[in-house]
Amino acid sequence: QSVQIRRIAFEPFQRFVERFKCNPSDLYAKVGFDALLYFATGVHHKGTGFWQRPVLTEVDGLLTPMSFSQSNSGCGYENTKSCFYQLSDYTFKKM
């Protein structure tokens, strides 16, 4: 069973289209979806204190893996499962 998602017009999306004369790529939509899902899940399960240590063992439904760690105490967190993309013929390709 497929689910259709309706695109809702909102100001940041409209500004992107006006500036770049095109719609955002699916890559950006996936990254945004994953970030929202990861952090919303964290706040839901761990409360507002999640922002002080944004580490979850598993999040169902992520399109790309995310795992945050802190390199030094007092420093911010970074996604250690991030990857690089190459822009080729106006398309992002995972390297």
C-alpha positions in Angstrom: 0.0 0.0 0.0 1.6 3.3 -1.1 1.1 6.6 0.7 1.0 9.8 -1.2 2.6 12.8 0.5 1.2 16.2 -0.5 3.8 19.0 -0.9 2.7 21.9 1.3 3.9 25.3 0.1 5.8 27.1 2.8 8.0 30.2 2.9 11.5 28.5 2.9 10.5 26.2 0.0 9.1 29.2 -2.0 12.3 31.2 -1.4 14.4 28.3 -2.6 12.4 28.0 -5.9 12.5 31.8 -6.4 16.3 31.9 -5.9 17.4 28.8 -7.8 14.5 28.6 -10.3 14.0 24.8 -9.6 12.6 22.5 -6.9 14.9 21.1 -4.2 16.4 17.8 -5.1 15.1 14.6 -3.5 18.5 14.3 -1.7 17.7 17.4 0.4 14.2 16.1 1.1 15.7 12.8 2.4 18.3 14.5 4.5 15.6 16.8 6.0 13.3 13.9 6.6 16.0 11.9 8.4 17.0 14.8 10.6 13.5 15.6 11.6 12.7 11.9 12.3 15.9 11.4 14.3 15.5 14.5 16.6 11.7 14.2 16.9 12.1 10.6 18.0 14.8 11.6 20.5 12.7 14.3 22.1 9.7 12.0 22.2 11.6 9.2 24.0 14.0 11.2 26.1 12.3 14.5 26.6 13.8 18.0 26.2 17.1 16.8 27.8 17.8 14.9 24.5 19.4 18.1 23.1 22.2 17.8 25.8 23.1 14.3 24.5 21.5 13.5 21.1 22.4 9.9 20.9 19.9 7.2 20.0 20.7 3.5 19.5 18.2 3.0 16.8 15.6 4.9 14.9 13.1 3.1 12.6 12.4 4.6 9.2 15.7 6.5 8.6 16.6 6.6 4.9 20.3 7.2 5.7 22.1 6.1 8.8 22.7 8.6 11.6 24.9 8.2 14.6 26.0 11.2 16.7 29.1 11.3 18.9 31.1 13.9 20.8 34.8 14.0 20.1 35.7 16.0 23.2 33.8 16.9 26.3 32.2 20.3 25.9 32.3 20.1 22.1 29.2 19.6 19.9 28.0 16.4 18.4 28.6 15.2 14.8 27.1 12.6 12.7 29.8 10.0 12.3 27.8 8.1 9.6 27.6 11.0 7.2 28.9 10.6 3.7 30.2 12.8 0.8 28.3 13.5 -2.4 29.6 14.5 -5.8 27.6 16.9 -8.1 27.6 15.4 -11.6 25.3 16.6 -14.4 23.2 18.5 -11.8 22.6 15.4 -9.8 24.2 14.4 -6.4 25.8 11.0 -6.4 27.0 9.3 -3.2 30.7 8.7 -3.2 
